[in-house]
Amino acid sequence: MTDKTMLDASENVTSFDSFAFSSTIYQNLTALHYESPTPIQARAIPHVLDGKDILAGAQTGTGKTAAFGLPLIHKLAQEPRERESHSKVIRSLVLTPTRELAQQVFDSLVPLAKDTGLKVVVAYGGTSMGVQTKNLVGGADILVATPGRLLDHQHNRNLTLSECEYLVLDEADRMLDMGFMPDLNRILKRLPKERQNMMFSATFEQRIKTLAHRIMNEPVEVQVTPANSTADTVKQMVYPVDKKRKHELLAYLIGSRNWQQVLVFTKTKQGSDALAKELKLDGINAVSINGDKSQGARQKAWDDFKSGKVRALIATDVAARGLDIQQLEQVVNFELPYKAEDYIHRIGRTGRAGHAGFAVSLMSHDEQYLLEAIERLLDTRLPQEWLAGFEPSPVSEIDPDRAPRRNSRGADKRKMKAKLKIHANRGKKR
């Protein structure tokens, strides 16, 4: 039976001292300016240290990586293993849905594990297999990987999961959204049954809970915010606008409000490239990232965006997963997502770590049903505002089929005459 623990976001632990980490970890926390645990860290860390399986739900930007990373590093360092050159053993595995998230998790774990003697490795597609193979020589204490690349290394016998002690599924909901369940099943078959499992997810869906109970042993359910909710620090606004004027409105918002750093979401790869080109024509330095770009190009675009060289980063949902700027103030949904849950992930890129954020959605008439799905998921109505000069046209001007019908009685008569004529002609042919 699941031990379900709810924690109000206002509740907090004043210090990391209560966790009894090693002195090395405390030194690393001080160097990284970690002051006090976030709610998800306060609730999850004790359960991980106690060896329990956990299913944790928390919004993005709430410190999920440290919530599993800190106790994982502590436990692995407490029982060190000598690494031999011929060893291929992976002691703990962290699976992420995207390359960007894998790199982000790796970048967060390395400084936390400094001077502990632990070896942390990252492996994901779009980069050299050769370099990763060299990094895996002697095995690893922590391997952060995407499912596909992990299976590539498994196939090439660069690693073994038979002695893996810990499994972490980070952003498990997105992993299922992206169709990784078959790969995940293949990976699970290669893992030993006796292991500690941790699942972290921004949204709590039934399929997530079903998966958790299939692979976990009496998991503790930890949820620090209401399921399927957005951060209170993010102000949300919907601007109704004609589809053909979206790019014009976006350029106006960026320019008139002097947004220096804005992350913009589109549905398709082609759409992200096209929008970046249009913004450049308006004098706004923009770049796109999507699945068609090489990993090097995606990383350069992200680095340029973080450094301020690029003002607008146009991204698809997959490419943007794992992107993290602590003080990113604006996120724009140029197009509303088909999956309502993706709205939560998108706007979770802003309002992180307690900072204020602003999430804007540009909604055309044909996206009204997508907004309604989002509002049902969030169980709230999102505020809407018409911007002067960008008021949407009446529905009848955009979609004649939805315009009020005139002389419907006469139209019905004409339709009936046409049908009778068709039947009469068919009779003659026979």
C-alpha angles and dihedrals in degrees: 000000000000119000100219114201123186121197126190112231091234092061112093143166113239098217145016087230092090090069096063095223122174119277090249092059091048089053090052092049090052092048090051092048094241102166107174136350120270117234093264091048092047092054103034103043097066092051092049091048089051090056096247126145111244138196106200127190121193138139119263115270095036098109102268094152093059089042090069099019099060098051090039092054091045094052095045092048091050090061105034121188127206110244116221123197093243094049119110097176119139108203097190132014128205113191121198130180098230142035093240093053091047090054092046093051090047091050090051096047098047096066091042089055095045114139093002093107091239122138115224119190133181127206128180140142127273093050136081117297088199095061092046091048090055090048090053094055106119092020125258140262091217125019118188109196148153114242097246097050091043090057089048090057091044090053090050090049093239092136144013128220096190092104098038109140101186135037124192123186107196117199090359093178091061090047090059092043090057093053099251095138094102091050090045091053090052090051093047090055089059095051123087116253092232104073141110115256130204126182122188122188137167091213130040112220127167092247089057091054091045091053091046094054091046096055102025136077112231094322122208110232113220121185121169098177132034112280115269095008136138128232117273089225092067118086110207129205135173119208113196109214140155112271093237091056098049095099090048091051092047091053089048093052093048093048103037094044094040095234106183097182123029131161112210125195126210130177099233141041091235090049092054092051093046094049093049090054092049093051091050089056087055090055096257115130103232137163133186131223124193143140093281092063121090117250089249092054092047092050092048091050090050093047091050090049094050092047093050097248089117120048100194127032113198112202144170119229094256095048094047096052108117097015107140132187111161095211102034103145105187134048121174128198099209085179125018113244122252090228113059091211089063089064089065091049093047099051089041086077087077131048091042126163092007096306120135118256140183122215116194126189121196105207126191122197093261091056096060091103090054091053090050090053090052092049091050090052093048092039090225141092115249116224117253130201134181112222116220110257093018100067110148118250119250112276091245092063093051101040114024090190089066095047120112109272119238127205089004090169092058091045091053090052092051091050091050092050090050091052092049090050091052092051091047092053091049089053092054092051091053 
